[in-house]
Amino acid sequence: MASESNGRAGIALVLVGFVVVVATLGLGAALAPDIGAATTNTDDARDERMTLVGSQGGGPGLHEGGSVYLLNDTNISWRVADADSYFDVTKLEDGRIAAGFMHSGYEACGPYESPCTHTGYRIIDPDAEGGPAVVEEWSFPVRTRANSEVHDVEVLDSGEILMTDMDRERVFTVRDGEVTWQWNASSMYDAPADPTKTDWLHINDVDVIGEDRYLVSVRNANQLVIVERGEGVVDVINEDDDGDGKGDPDVMLRQHNPQWLGDGAVLVADSENNRIIELHENDAGDWEIAWSVHSAEGVSFRWPRDADRLPNGNTLITDSANQRIVEVNQSGEVVWSVKTPLIPYEAERLPMGETVGGQRSDATPSAAVESNEIPVLSPLLTGVRASYPLPYWLAESHLAGVLLGLCSVGFGSGLMVQNRFDW
């Protein structure tokens, strides 16, 4: 009789668990606010909103189905999808597109086993005969397809190609396939024995901000550094004050794609603080948050990785984990948004793209969002989001409900198996 009772209890637990999982996910989706719908028409017509997007893709590790595409308002005009991942995208003067990329399946692998992964830059011609296509590539093999990519590419007036390199943790230039200059992070930071074997600094962005002066994002150190050719680092934004080799995480945490607004001002996608911030340098030489925005369309940002100040004073934001791109005004109100197919890395509003120099915000920082960090659940959810695209509305409460339901299903299944063996 006890065995029969266990069997009935097992069936009940499986059914309850199934209902809990379905109800949790179903209600979460049904009650979620809408995102990614073009909103108000303000200072420019919708058909003048042309946005170039570099998409990291999706799937495990977010390295699958990468693409570069052009949005005409919210519609895709053209798309190139031939790499595991694309990252930074820049429209060149001749109309072609420079893009950082990572792709696997190469036979030329140097010291690594074949087939292997390559990273570097590609040039895409949107007007190529037969449709948009890659017309040029320069790349090199890396040990792993994770945290080894070239995330940013800039074409200099000299004709050199300026790039970041997370594999060897450097910023360097190439002309005709030959390295012409490089700055190694080991000249400033304490390096491991082999940077290619660990995600050491994750240098993910470099921008020209003056003659031979580059703004570099050192993600894992929570710092931006200004590197001058021939001189090295000449300034640090968010300096290390406690000797751990990192800047204050309350100022910025594992940031992406800063934009130099001019001397004493920089706009930053403060990725793991889930906000966009504008930093100003005060009279004492310290950098303080002068403007910030934490959400749009009633949904908090999740892992935003790009923010550009547009000529009209609005800010274009790539909200990666929520799979959307939004444009907000200085008050944080949404004036345009679009839901993206997979995980976007960066967006550029054409024809200007990301400018060097831009309007400073005269608005005050928005109220900070209270941290509702839940032990175990919050880190677990963050970790999964960093490696796989999840629904934007999925929160810790939904994760708890799903886990509870799965535990019920698992325990009930165990009772059913036990009942079968007892018989």
Backbone hydrogen bonds in HBPLUS format (Angstrom, degrees):
<---DONOR---> <-ACCEPTOR-->    atom                        ^
c    i                          cat <-CA-CA->   ^        H-A-AA   ^      H-
h    n   atom  resd res      DA  || num        DHA   H-A  angle D-A-AA Bond
n    s   type  num  typ     dist DA aas  dist angle  dist       angle   num
A0005-SER N   A0001-MET O   2.84 MM   4  6.12 156.6  1.90 151.8 158.5     1
A0006-ASN N   A0002-ALA O   2.91 MM   4  6.17 152.9  1.98 145.8 153.0     2
A0007-GLY N   A0003-SER O   3.02 MM   4  6.31 150.6  2.11 145.1 153.0     3
A0008-ARG N   A0004-GLU O   3.07 MM   4  6.44 158.2  2.12 150.0 154.5     4
A0009-ALA N   A0005-SER O   2.91 MM   4  6.15 163.2  1.94 151.6 156.7     5
A0010-GLY N   A0006-ASN O   2.81 MM   4  5.97 151.1  1.89 145.7 153.9     6
A0011-ILE N   A0007-GLY O   3.03 MM   4  6.33 159.4  2.08 149.7 154.0     7
A0012-ALA N   A0008-ARG O   2.97 MM   4  6.24 160.6  2.01 149.9 155.5     8
A0013-LEU N   A0009-ALA O   2.89 MM   4  6.12 158.2  1.94 149.1 154.9     9
A0014-VAL N   A0010-GLY O   2.98 MM   4  6.21 157.8  2.03 150.8 156.6    10
A0015-LEU N   A0011-ILE O   3.00 MM   4  6.24 162.7  2.04 151.0 155.4    11
A0016-VAL N   A0012-ALA O   2.85 MM   4  6.06 164.3  1.87 153.2 157.9    12
A0017-GLY N   A0013-LEU O   2.85 MM   4  5.94 163.2  1.88 147.1 152.3    13
A0018-PHE N   A0014-VAL O   2.94 MM   4  6.11 158.2  1.99 147.2 153.1    14
A0019-VAL N   A0015-LEU O   2.96 MM   4  6.20 160.0  2.00 149.8 155.1    15
A0020-VAL N   A0016-VAL O   2.89 MM   4  6.13 158.2  1.94 153.0 159.1    16
A0021-VAL N   A0017-GLY O   3.02 MM   4  6.25 163.1  2.05 152.2 155.8    17
A0022-VAL N   A0018-PHE O   3.03 MM   4  6.22 173.6  2.03 154.5 156.4    18
A0023-ALA N   A0019-VAL O   2.80 MM   4  5.82 163.8  1.83 150.6 156.1    19
A0024-THR N   A0020-VAL O   2.88 MM   4  5.88 158.9  1.93 144.7 151.0    20
A0025-LEU N   A0021-VAL O   3.08 MM   4  6.25 172.0  2.08 153.8 155.6    21
A0026-GLY N   A0022-VAL O   2.77 MM   4  5.74 158.0  1.82 147.8 155.5    22
A0027-LEU N   A0023-ALA O   2.89 MM   4  5.77 167.7  1.90 145.2 149.2    23
A0028-GLY N   A0024-THR O   3.05 MM   4  6.01 152.4  2.13 136.5 145.0    24
A0029-ALA N   A0025-LEU O   3.02 MM   4  6.16 161.2  2.05 147.6 151.5    25
A0030-ALA N   A0026-GLY O   2.96 MM   4  6.11 159.7  2.00 145.9 152.3    26
A0031-LEU N   A0027-LEU O   2.89 MM   4  5.89 156.7  1.95 151.4 155.7    27
A0048-GLU N   A0045-ALA O   2.97 MM   3  5.46 161.1  2.01 116.0 120.7    28
A0049-ARG N   A0046-ARG O   3.02 MM   3  5.49 168.4  2.03 119.2 122.1    29
A0073-ASP N   A0049-ARG O   2.70 MM  24  4.96 165.9  1.72 170.4 165.5    30
A0350-LEU N   A0050-MET O   2.81 MM 300  5.43 160.0  1.85 156.9 163.0    31
A0051-THR N   A0071-LEU O   2.92 MM  20  4.98 158.0  1.97 140.5 147.7    32
A0071-LEU N   A0051-THR O   2.76 MM  20  4.98 172.6  1.77 150.3 153.0    33
A0052-LEU N   A0348-GLU O   2.76 MM 296  5.04 160.3  1.80 157.4 155.7    34
A0348-GLU N   A0052-LEU O   2.77 MM 296  5.04 155.5  1.82 147.3 155.6    35
A0053-VAL N   A0069-TYR O   2.87 MM  16  5.41 166.4  1.89 167.4 170.6    36
A0069-TYR N   A0053-VAL O   3.06 MM  16  5.41 157.0  2.11 145.7 153.0    37
A0054-GLY N   A0346-GLU O   2.91 MM 292  5.28 166.8  1.92 153.6 157.0    38
A0345-TYR N   A0054-GLY O   2.80 MM 291  5.65 165.2  1.82 153.8 157.7    39
A0346-GLU N   A0054-GLY O   3.25 MM 292  5.28 160.4  2.30 141.4 146.1    40
A0055-SER N   A0067-SER O   2.78 MM  12  5.11 171.8  1.79 170.0 167.2    41
A0067-SER N   A0055-SER O   3.18 MM  12  5.11 151.7  2.27 125.2 133.2    42
A0086-TYR N   A0055-SER O   3.21 MM  31  5.46 156.4  2.27 131.8 135.4    43
A0056-GLN N   A0343-ILE O   2.87 MM 287  5.66 132.2  2.10 156.8 171.1    44
A0343-ILE N   A0057-GLY O   2.98 MM 286  5.25 159.0  2.02 137.5 142.3    45
A0058-GLY N   A0064-GLU O   2.75 MM   6  5.18 155.5  1.81 143.1 150.7    46
A0062-LEU N   A0059-GLY O   2.86 MM   3  5.05 157.1  1.91 132.8 134.1    47
A0061-GLY N   A0387-SER O   2.63 MM 326  4.14 129.9  1.88 133.2 139.5    48
A0066-GLY N   A0083-ALA O   2.99 MM  17  5.36 122.1  2.33 145.0 157.1    49
A0066-GLY N   A0084-ASP O   2.98 MM  18  4.92 126.7  2.27 103.5 112.8    50
A0068-VAL N   A0080-VAL O   2.90 MM  12  5.30 151.2  1.99 147.5 156.9    51
A0080-VAL N   A0068-VAL O   2.83 MM  12  5.30 161.5  1.86 158.3 164.7    52
A0070-LEU N   A0078-TRP O   3.07 MM   8  5.63 154.8  2.14 151.2 156.2    53
A0077-SER N   A0070-LEU O   2.73 MM   7  5.52 163.0  1.75 162.7 168.6    54
A0072-ASN N   A0075-ASN O   2.73 MM   3  5.24 163.4  1.75 162.8 163.0    55
A0075-ASN N   A0072-ASN O   3.11 MM   3  5.24 168.1  2.13 125.6 124.5    56
A0085-SER N   A0102-MET O   3.08 MM  17  5.28 154.8  2.14 159.7 156.8    57
A0102-MET N   A0085-SER O   2.97 MM  17  5.28 150.6  2.06 150.5 149.1    58
A0087-PHE N   A0100-GLY O   2.89 MM  13  5.18 151.8  1.97 147.0 144.0    59
A0088-ASP N   A0151-HIS O   3.08 MM  63  5.87 152.5  2.16 149.2 157.3    60
A0100-GLY N   A0088-ASP O   3.05 MM  12  5.44 150.8  2.14 144.3 153.4    61
A0090-THR N   A0098-ALA O   2.89 MM   8  5.22 149.0  1.98 150.2 158.7    62
A0098-ALA N   A0090-THR O   2.85 MM   8  5.22 165.4  1.87 157.1 158.4    63
A0092-LEU N   A0096-ARG O   2.75 MM   4  5.41 174.1  1.75 163.3 165.4    64
A0095-GLY N   A0092-LEU O   2.99 MM   3  5.35 162.2  2.02 116.4 119.6    65
A0097-ILE N   A0124-ILE O   2.79 MM  27  4.92 162.1  1.82 147.8 153.7    66
A0124-ILE N   A0097-ILE O   2.75 MM  27  4.92 162.5  1.78 146.8 152.7    67
A0099-ALA N   A0122-ARG O   2.94 MM  23  5.38 155.5  2.00 158.2 163.6    68
A0122-ARG N   A0099-ALA O   2.88 MM  23  5.38 153.4  1.95 151.9 160.9    69
A0101-PHE N   A0120-GLY O   3.09 MM  19  5.80 155.1  2.16 144.5 147.0    70
A0120-GLY N   A0101-PHE O   3.29 MM  19  5.80 154.6  2.36 147.3 149.6    71
A0103-HIS N   A0118-HIS O   2.99 MM  15  5.60 163.1  2.02 158.5 162.8    72
A0118-HIS N   A0103-HIS O   2.86 MM  15  5.60 165.7  1.88 172.0 171.2    73
A0105-GLY N   A0116-CYS O   3.00 MM  11  5.51 119.4  2.38 126.8 143.3    74
A0106-TYR N   A0116-CYS O   3.01 MM  10  5.25 157.3  2.06 156.0 150.0    75
A0116-CYS N   A0106-TYR O   2.94 MM  10  5.25 150.3  2.03 136.3 145.8    76
A0112-TYR N   A0109-CYS O   2.90 MM   3  5.24 163.3  1.93 139.4 137.0    77
A0142-VAL N   A0117-THR O   3.00 MM  25  5.85 151.9  2.08 156.7 157.6    78
A0119-THR N   A0140-PHE O   3.06 MM  21  5.73 151.4  2.15 149.7 155.0    79
A0140-PHE N   A0119-THR O   2.97 MM  21  5.73 151.4  2.05 149.8 155.0    80
A0121-TYR N   A0138-TRP O   2.94 MM  17  5.61 153.0  2.02 162.0 167.1    81
A0138-TRP N   A0121-TYR O   3.07 MM  17  5.61 161.8  2.10 158.9 161.6    82
A0123-ILE N   A0136-GLU O   2.89 MM  13  5.00 159.5  1.94 138.1 140.2    83
A0135-VAL N   A0123-ILE O   2.82 MM  12  5.80 164.6  1.84 163.5 168.7    84
A0125-ASP N   A0133-ALA O   2.87 MM   8  5.58 164.8  1.89 165.5 161.6    85
A0128-ALA N   A0125-ASP O   3.29 MM   3  5.36 158.8  2.34 114.1 112.1    86
A0133-ALA N   A0125-ASP O   3.17 MM   8  5.58 152.6  2.25 130.6 136.5    87
A0131-GLY N   A0128-ALA O   2.89 MM   3  5.31 154.8  1.96 138.4 136.8    88
A0164-THR N   A0152-ASP O   3.31 MM  12  5.65 145.6  2.43 143.8 145.5    89
A0154-GLU N   A0162-LEU O   2.80 MM   8  4.97 154.0  1.86 147.8 154.0    90
A0162-LEU N   A0154-GLU O   2.69 MM   8  4.97 167.2  1.71 163.7 163.6    91
A0156-LEU N   A0160-GLU O   2.87 MM   4  5.36 167.0  1.89 163.1 166.1    92
A0159-GLY N   A0156-LEU O   2.93 MM   3  5.34 161.1  1.97 113.1 119.3    93
A0161-ILE N   A0174-VAL O   2.80 MM  13  5.08 157.5  1.85 144.2 151.9    94
A0174-VAL N   A0161-ILE O   2.87 MM  13  5.08 142.6  2.01 132.2 144.3    95
A0163-MET N   A0172-PHE O   2.85 MM   9  5.55 163.5  1.87 166.6 172.2    96
A0172-PHE N   A0163-MET O   2.99 MM   9  5.55 159.7  2.03 152.5 159.2    97
A0165-ASP N   A0170-ARG O   2.92 MM   5  5.28 128.9  2.19 171.0 163.5    98
A0169-GLU N   A0165-ASP O   2.84 MM   4  5.39 110.3  2.33 130.5 148.2    99
A0170-ARG N   A0165-ASP O   3.09 MM   5  5.28 148.9  2.19 137.1 146.8   100
A0185-ALA N   A0169-GLU O   3.14 MM  16  5.88 170.3  2.15 152.4 154.1   101
A0171-VAL N   A0183-TRP O   2.98 MM  12  5.27 153.6  2.05 145.6 154.1   102
A0183-TRP N   A0171-VAL O   2.74 MM  12  5.27 159.1  1.79 159.6 166.8   103
A0173-THR N   A0181-TRP O   2.86 MM   8  5.33 154.0  1.93 151.9 153.5   104
A0180-THR N   A0173-THR O   2.86 MM   7  5.56 155.7  1.92 132.2 140.4   105
A0175-ARG N   A0178-GLU O   2.89 MM   3  5.37 158.9  1.93 148.8 152.4   106
A0178-GLU N   A0175-ARG O   2.97 MM   3  5.37 168.3  1.99 118.0 121.5   107
A0187-SER N   A0184-ASN O   3.02 MM   3  5.84 168.3  2.03 122.5 126.2   108
A0188-MET N   A0185-ALA O   2.93 MM   3  5.61 166.0  1.95 121.3 126.0   109
A0189-TYR N   A0185-ALA O   2.83 MM   4  5.91 172.9  1.84 161.7 164.0   110
A0197-LYS N   A0194-ASP O   3.04 MM   3  5.80 169.3  2.05 125.8 129.3   111
A0198-THR N   A0195-PRO O   3.43 MM   3  5.64 171.5  2.43 108.7 110.9   112
A0200-TRP N   A0198-THR O   2.94 MM   2  5.40 125.6  2.24 106.9  90.8   113
A0220-ASN N   A0201-LEU O   2.88 MM  19  4.79 168.4  1.90 147.6 145.6   114
A0204-ASN N   A0217-SER O   3.17 MM  13  5.84 143.5  2.31 148.9 158.6   115
A0217-SER N   A0205-ASP O   2.94 MM  12  5.08 161.1  1.98 137.8 141.9   116
A0207-ASP N   A0215-LEU O   2.92 MM   8  5.13 149.1  2.01 138.5 148.7   117
A0215-LEU N   A0207-ASP O   2.77 MM   8  5.13 158.3  1.82 152.0 156.9   118
A0209-ILE N   A0213-ARG O   2.94 MM   4  5.70 169.0  1.95 145.4 149.1   119
A0213-ARG N   A0210-GLY O   3.11 MM   3  4.90 167.9  2.13 117.1 113.3   120
A0229-ARG N   A0212-ASP O   2.91 MM  17  5.30 161.3  1.95 151.8 158.1   121
A0214-TYR N   A0227-VAL O   2.80 MM  13  5.18 163.1  1.83 153.1 159.1   122
A0227-VAL N   A0214-TYR O   2.82 MM  13  5.18 159.0  1.86 156.1 158.4   123
A0216-VAL N   A0225-VAL O   2.81 MM   9  5.25 170.0  1.82 163.1 166.4   124
A0225-VAL N   A0216-VAL O   2.90 MM   9  5.25 159.6  1.94 149.5 155.6   125
A0218-VAL N   A0223-GLN O   2.92 MM   5  5.42 161.1  1.96 159.6 164.5   126
A0221-ALA N   A0218-VAL O   3.18 MM   3  5.68 146.7  2.30 113.3 123.0   127
A0223-GLN N   A0218-VAL O   3.39 MM   5  5.42 173.2  2.39 146.4 144.9   128
A0222-ASN N   A0219-ARG O   2.98 MM   3  5.29 163.8  2.00 114.8 119.8   129
A0247-GLY N   A0221-ALA O   2.77 MM  26  6.08 165.9  1.79 158.1 159.2   130
A0224-LEU N   A0237-ILE O   3.23 MM  13  5.04 163.0  2.26 139.4 144.5   131
A0237-ILE N   A0224-LEU O   2.74 MM  13  5.04 176.7  1.74 162.3 162.9   132
A0226-ILE N   A0235-ASP O   2.92 MM   9  5.16 165.3  1.95 145.1 147.0   133
A0234-VAL N   A0226-ILE O   2.81 MM   8  5.75 166.2  1.83 169.7 174.2   134
A0228-GLU N   A0232-GLY O   2.79 MM   4  5.24 168.8  1.81 145.7 145.7   135
A0231-GLU N   A0228-GLU O   2.89 MM   3  5.25 160.4  1.92 129.9 135.1   136
A0232-GLY N   A0228-GLU O   2.87 MM   4  5.24 156.5  1.92 162.3 156.6   137
A0251-VAL N   A0248-ASP O   3.04 MM   3  5.49 152.6  2.11 111.1 119.3   138
A0252-MET N   A0248-ASP O   3.31 MM   4  6.73 163.4  2.34 156.1 157.4   139
A0272-GLU N   A0253-LEU O   3.08 MM  19  5.39 156.5  2.13 171.0 164.3   140
A0256-HIS N   A0269-ALA O   3.02 MM  13  5.35 154.3  2.09 148.3 156.5   141
A0269-ALA N   A0256-HIS O   3.39 MM  13  5.35 152.5  2.48 175.1 167.4   142
A0259-GLN N   A0267-LEU O   2.72 MM   8  5.05 156.7  1.78 148.3 155.7   143
A0267-LEU N   A0259-GLN O   2.87 MM   8  5.05 164.8  1.90 150.9 152.7   144
A0357-GLY N   A0260-TRP O   2.71 MM  97  5.75 153.9  1.78 165.0 157.3   145
A0261-LEU N   A0265-ALA O   3.07 MM   4  5.34 148.5  2.18 130.8 136.7   146
A0358-GLY N   A0261-LEU O   3.08 MM  97  4.58 149.7  2.17 121.7 113.5   147
A0265-ALA N   A0262-GLY O   2.97 MM   3  5.54 144.2  2.10 156.2 148.5   148
A0281-GLU N   A0264-GLY O   3.00 MM  17  4.77 153.0  2.08 124.5 128.6   149
A0266-VAL N   A0279-LEU O   3.00 MM  13  5.35 151.4  2.08 147.4 155.1   150
A0279-LEU N   A0266-VAL O   2.81 MM  13  5.35 161.8  1.84 166.3 164.4   151
A0268-VAL N   A0277-ILE O   2.82 MM   9  5.40 168.1  1.83 166.9 168.6   152
A0277-ILE N   A0268-VAL O   3.00 MM   9  5.40 166.1  2.02 158.7 161.8   153
A0271-SER N   A0269-ALA O   2.95 MM   2  5.41 126.2  2.24 108.8  92.9   154
A0270-ASP N   A0275-ARG O   2.94 MM   5  5.37 130.8  2.19 146.5 160.7   155
A0273-ASN N   A0270-ASP O   3.21 MM   3  5.63 152.2  2.29 113.1 121.4   156
A0275-ARG N   A0270-ASP O   3.33 MM   5  5.37 160.9  2.37 133.7 139.0   157
A0274-ASN N   A0271-SER O   3.06 MM   3  5.08 151.3  2.15  99.4 106.9   158
A0276-ILE N   A0293-VAL O   2.96 MM  17  5.39 162.2  2.00 156.2 162.1   159
A0293-VAL N   A0276-ILE O   2.97 MM  17  5.39 144.0  2.10 147.5 155.6   160
A0278-GLU N   A0291-TRP O   2.75 MM  13  4.99 147.8  1.86 150.6 148.4   161
A0290-ALA N   A0278-GLU O   2.73 MM  12  5.59 168.1  1.74 168.3 172.6   162
A0280-HIS N   A0288-GLU O   2.86 MM   8  5.44 159.3  1.90 156.2 160.3   163
A0288-GLU N   A0280-HIS O   2.84 MM   8  5.44 164.8  1.87 153.7 154.3   164
A0282-ASN N   A0286-ASP O   2.72 MM   4  5.51 164.3  1.75 166.3 169.2   165
A0285-GLY N   A0282-ASN O   2.92 MM   3  5.35 162.5  1.96 115.7 120.8   166
A0366-SER N   A0292-SER O   3.29 MM  74  5.58 157.8  2.34 120.5 126.8   167
A0301-PHE N   A0294-HIS O   2.93 MM   7  5.92 174.6  1.94 147.6 147.6   168
A0296-ALA N   A0299-VAL O   3.06 MM   3  5.49 161.8  2.10 142.0 143.7   169
A0299-VAL N   A0296-ALA O   2.96 MM   3  5.49 164.0  1.99 118.4 123.7   170
A0321-ALA N   A0302-ARG O   3.03 MM  19  5.27 136.1  2.23 156.2 160.5   171
A0305-ARG N   A0318-THR O   2.95 MM  13  5.86 150.2  2.04 162.3 171.6   172
A0318-THR N   A0306-ASP O   2.93 MM  12  5.02 164.8  1.95 138.0 141.2   173
A0308-ASP N   A0316-LEU O   2.90 MM   8  5.13 154.3  1.97 141.9 150.4   174
A0316-LEU N   A0308-ASP O   2.82 MM   8  5.13 160.3  1.86 153.8 154.9   175
A0310-LEU N   A0314-ASN O   2.80 MM   4  5.37 163.7  1.82 154.2 159.1   176
A0313-GLY N   A0310-LEU O   2.91 MM   3  5.38 163.5  1.94 122.2 125.3   177
A0315-THR N   A0328-VAL O   2.81 MM  13  5.39 160.9  1.85 157.7 164.4   178
A0328-VAL N   A0315-THR O   2.96 MM  13  5.39 160.8  2.00 148.7 151.0   179
A0317-ILE N   A0326-VAL O   2.73 MM   9  5.27 175.0  1.73 169.8 171.6   180
A0326-VAL N   A0317-ILE O   2.94 MM   9  5.27 157.4  1.99 150.2 156.2   181
A0319-ASP N   A0324-ARG O   2.98 MM   5  5.44 148.1  2.08 152.7 161.9   182
A0324-ARG N   A0319-ASP O   3.35 MM   5  5.44 159.4  2.40 136.1 141.7   183
A0323-GLN N   A0320-SER O   2.86 MM   3  5.08 156.4  1.91 110.7 118.0   184
A0340-THR N   A0323-GLN O   2.92 MM  17  5.28 162.4  1.95 123.6 129.2   185
A0325-ILE N   A0338-VAL O   2.97 MM  13  5.45 154.0  2.04 153.2 161.5   186
A0338-VAL N   A0325-ILE O   2.91 MM  13  5.45 141.8  2.06 152.4 163.2   187
A0327-GLU N   A0336-TRP O   2.79 MM   9  5.11 157.7  1.84 155.1 151.2   188
A0335-VAL N   A0327-GLU O   2.85 MM   8  5.74 170.5  1.86 158.4 161.0   189
A0329-ASN N   A0333-GLU O   2.91 MM   4  5.51 149.0  2.01 146.3 154.7   190
A0332-GLY N   A0329-ASN O   2.89 MM   3  5.25 160.9  1.93 114.6 120.4   191
A0353-GLY N   A0349-ARG O   2.83 MM   4  5.07 155.9  1.89 147.5 145.5   192
A0378-SER N   A0374-ILE O   2.89 MM   4  5.16 165.8  1.91 151.1 154.6   193
A0377-LEU N   A0375-PRO O   2.72 MM   2  5.61 142.2  1.86 106.1  94.2   194
A0380-LEU N   A0376-VAL O   3.03 MM   4  5.99 151.9  2.11 142.8 151.5   195
A0381-LEU N   A0377-LEU O   2.88 MM   4  6.05 161.6  1.91 153.6 158.1   196
A0382-THR N   A0378-SER O   2.95 MM   4  6.12 163.9  1.98 154.7 159.2   197
A0383-GLY N   A0379-PRO O   2.91 MM   4  6.01 158.3  1.96 145.1 151.2   198
A0384-VAL N   A0380-LEU O   3.02 MM   4  6.26 157.4  2.08 148.6 154.1   199
A0385-ARG N   A0381-LEU O   2.97 MM   4  6.16 162.0  2.01 149.4 154.6   200
A0386-ALA N   A0382-THR O   3.07 MM   4  6.27 143.3  2.21 143.6 152.8   201
A0387-SER N   A0384-VAL O   3.01 MM   3  5.35 157.5  2.07 109.2 116.5   202
A0388-TYR N   A0384-VAL O   2.85 MM   4  5.86 125.3  2.15 152.9 169.0   203
A0394-LEU N   A0391-PRO O   3.10 MM   3  5.55 161.8  2.13 115.6 121.3   204
A0398-HIS N   A0395-ALA O   3.06 MM   3  5.35 121.4  2.41 102.7 116.6   205
A0399-LEU N   A0395-ALA O   3.00 MM   4  6.36 159.9  2.04 153.7 160.0   206
A0400-ALA N   A0396-GLU O   2.83 MM   4  6.06 155.4  1.89 149.3 155.7   207
A0401-GLY N   A0397-SER O   3.03 MM   4  6.27 156.2  2.09 141.5 147.6   208
A0402-VAL N   A0398-HIS O   2.90 MM   4  6.16 161.4  1.94 153.1 157.9   209
A0403-LEU N   A0399-LEU O   2.90 MM   4  6.09 165.4  1.92 151.6 155.7   210
A0404-LEU N   A0400-ALA O   2.88 MM   4  6.02 157.4  1.93 147.5 154.1   211
A0405-GLY N   A0401-GLY O   2.91 MM   4  6.10 161.4  1.95 147.1 152.4   212
A0406-LEU N   A0402-VAL O   2.85 MM   4  6.09 159.0  1.90 152.1 158.1   213
A0407-CYS N   A0403-LEU O   2.88 MM   4  6.06 151.2  1.97 145.0 152.9   214
A0408-SER N   A0404-LEU O   2.99 MM   4  6.28 154.9  2.06 147.4 154.1   215
A0409-VAL N   A0405-GLY O   2.93 MM   4  6.24 158.0  1.97 148.7 154.8   216
A0410-GLY N   A0406-LEU O   2.80 MM   4  5.99 159.5  1.84 146.9 152.9   217
A0411-PHE N   A0407-CYS O   2.82 MM   4  5.99 165.1  1.84 153.4 156.9   218
A0412-GLY N   A0408-SER O   2.87 MM   4  5.91 162.1  1.90 147.0 153.0   219
A0413-SER N   A0409-VAL O   2.85 MM   4  5.96 155.1  1.92 145.1 152.3   220
A0414-GLY N   A0410-GLY O   3.03 MM   4  6.25 148.3  2.13 139.9 148.4   221
A0415-LEU N   A0411-PHE O   3.03 MM   4  6.41 151.8  2.12 147.6 154.7   222
A0416-MET N   A0412-GLY O   2.99 MM   4  6.30 153.1  2.06 147.7 155.2   223
A0417-VAL N   A0413-SER O   2.94 MM   4  6.20 156.7  2.00 149.5 155.3   224
A0418-GLN N   A0414-GLY O   2.91 MM   4  6.11 160.6  1.95 147.2 153.0   225
A0419-ASN N   A0415-LEU O   2.88 MM   4  6.08 153.3  1.95 144.3 151.7   226
A0420-ARG N   A0416-MET O   3.08 MM   4  6.35 151.8  2.17 143.5 150.2   227
A0421-PHE N   A0417-VAL O   3.09 MM   4  6.45 160.0  2.14 153.7 157.9   228
A0422-ASP N   A0418-GLN O   2.90 MM   4  6.12 152.7  1.97 149.2 157.5   229
A0423-TRP N   A0419-ASN O   3.10 MM   4  6.33 144.8  2.23 142.6 150.8   230
